[in-house]
Amino acid sequence: MGEPAGVTTLATVMVAVVLAGCGAQGQEGDEDEVVVPVTEEPLEVLLDAESETVLDQPLTYPRGRPEVSASLLTLEPGERTGPHTHEAPMLAWVLEGEVSVDYGGDGTRTYTEGETIMEAVGVVHNGTSSGETPARLLVVNLGSNQVENTVVVD
């Protein structure tokens, strides 16, 4: 199943970043090494959804072998994702711009640069880049081999 237009897989970039960092830090005798515990500043919590999506749905994970993917979604001003739904949890971080998402009977919500959301599961919705500049989102799917992350609705 294809992703909406404008989605670019980050796998290559993520692998390059990891490989570039391997061996560059943390070696014995590295006097300039700085260790920052991941539980302290400058750690900035982007989302702590604990148990619910943006529509107050219980957060549940699909059965099957876990599969995690990360993508960048870019929407030009006025461009839409098209009606779709998610079968597994999806986290989205608005890196730039503004996105308005129409959830049908559950209303429309607007997310702006810096906001992070746990998207609705099983609810048809349609996102629109509603600002004057392109919207860029980091999308992280927390799926499995038994479900589609995104299902386009005709």
C-alpha positions in Angstrom: 0.0 0.0 0.0 1.5 3.3 -1.0 2.0 6.3 1.2 0.3 9.7 0.4 2.1 12.0 -2.1 5.1 13.8 -0.6 6.2 11.1 1.8 9.9 10.3 1.8 11.3 7.4 3.8 14.0 8.4 6.3 15.6 5.0 6.5 18.6 6.0 4.4 19.1 9.2 6.3 18.8 7.5 9.7 21.3 4.8 8.7 23.8 7.4 7.5 23.5 9.3 10.8 23.9 6.2 12.9 26.9 5.0 10.8 28.5 8.5 10.9 28.2 8.4 14.7 29.7 4.9 15.1 33.2 5.0 16.4 33.2 8.8 16.6 32.3 9.1 20.3 32.5 7.1 23.5 35.9 5.4 22.8 38.1 4.8 25.8 40.6 7.6 26.3 38.3 10.2 24.6 39.0 13.1 27.0 36.4 15.4 25.3 33.5 12.9 25.7 30.4 14.5 27.2 27.7 12.1 28.5 24.2 13.5 29.0 21.8 11.1 30.7 18.7 10.8 28.4 16.4 11.4 31.4 17.7 15.0 32.1 18.0 18.3 30.4 18.4 19.0 27.5 15.9 16.2 26.9 12.7 17.8 25.6 9.6 15.7 25.8 7.6 16.1 22.6 4.6 13.9 23.5 3.5 12.0 26.5 0.2 10.5 25.2 0.3 7.8 27.9 -3.0 6.2 26.8 -5.0 8.2 24.3 -5.1 9.6 20.7 -6.1 13.1 19.7 -9.7 11.9 19.7 -9.4 10.4 23.3 -9.3 6.9 21.9 -7.6 4.2 24.0 -4.0 3.7 22.7 -3.7 0.0 21.6 -1.1 -1.7 19.6 -1.9 -4.2 16.7 -1.2 -7.9 16.9 1.7 -9.4 15.0 5.4 -8.7 14.6 6.1 -5.0 15.5 7.2 -2.7 12.6 8.3 0.9 13.1 8.7 3.3 10.2 9.6 7.0 10.1 8.8 9.3 7.1 8.8 13.0 6.2 5.5 14.3 4.8 5.6 17.6 2.9 2.4 19.3 1.9 2.4 22.5 -0.1 -0.1 25.2 1.0 -3.6 24.0 0.2 -2.5 20.5 -0.6 -4.5 17.6 1.1 -3.6 14.1 2.2 -6.9 12.8 0.9 -9.3 10.8 3.1 -7.5 8.0 4.9 -7.4 6.1 8.2 -4.7 4.4 10.3 -4.9 0.8 11.5 -2.0 1.3 14.0 -0.8 4.2 16.2 0.9 7.0 14.4 2.8 9.9 15.9 3.2 13.1 14.0 5.5 16.0 14.8 4.8 19.2 12.9 8.3 20.5 11.9 7.2 23.4 9.8 3.9 25.1 8.8 0.4 24.3 9.8 -1.9 21.3 9.2 -5.7 21.3 9.7 -7.2 17.8 10.0 -10.9 17.2 9.4 -12.1 14.2 11.5 -15.7 14.4 10.1 -18.2 14.2 13.0 -15.4 14.7 15.5 -14.6 18.2 14.1 -11.5 19.8 12.6 -8.3 20.4 14.6 -5.3 22.5 13.6 -1.7 21.6 14.5 1.1 24.1 14.2 4.9 24.0 14.1 6.4 22.3 17.1 3.2 20.3 18.1 3.3 16.6 18.4 0.2 14.4 18.2 -0.8 10.8 18.5 -3.1 10.5 15.5 -6.6 8.9 15.6 -6.8 5.2 14.8 -9.7 3.8 12.6 -11.2 7.2 12.0 -11.4 8.6 8.4 -9.7 12.0 8.3 -8.2 14.4 5.8 -5.3 16.7 6.5 -4.7 20.0 4.7 -1.7 22.3 4.7 -3.6 25.3 6.0 -0.8 27.8 6.4 1.0 30.1 3.9 4.1 28.0 3.8 4.6 24.2 3.2 3.8 21.9 6.1 6.5 19.3 7.0 5.8 16.5 9.4 7.8 13.7 10.8 5.5 10.7 10.8 6.3 7.6 12.9 4.1 4.6 12.4 4.0 2.0 15.2 2.5 -0.8 13.2 2.9 -4.6 12.7 3.1 -7.1 9.9 -0.6 -7.7 10.2 -2.0 -4.2 9.5 -1.6 -1.3 7.1 -0.2 1.9 8.6 -2.3 4.1 6.3 -5.4 3.0 4.3 -6.6 5.4 1.6 -10.4 5.8 1.6 -12.2 6.3 -1.7 
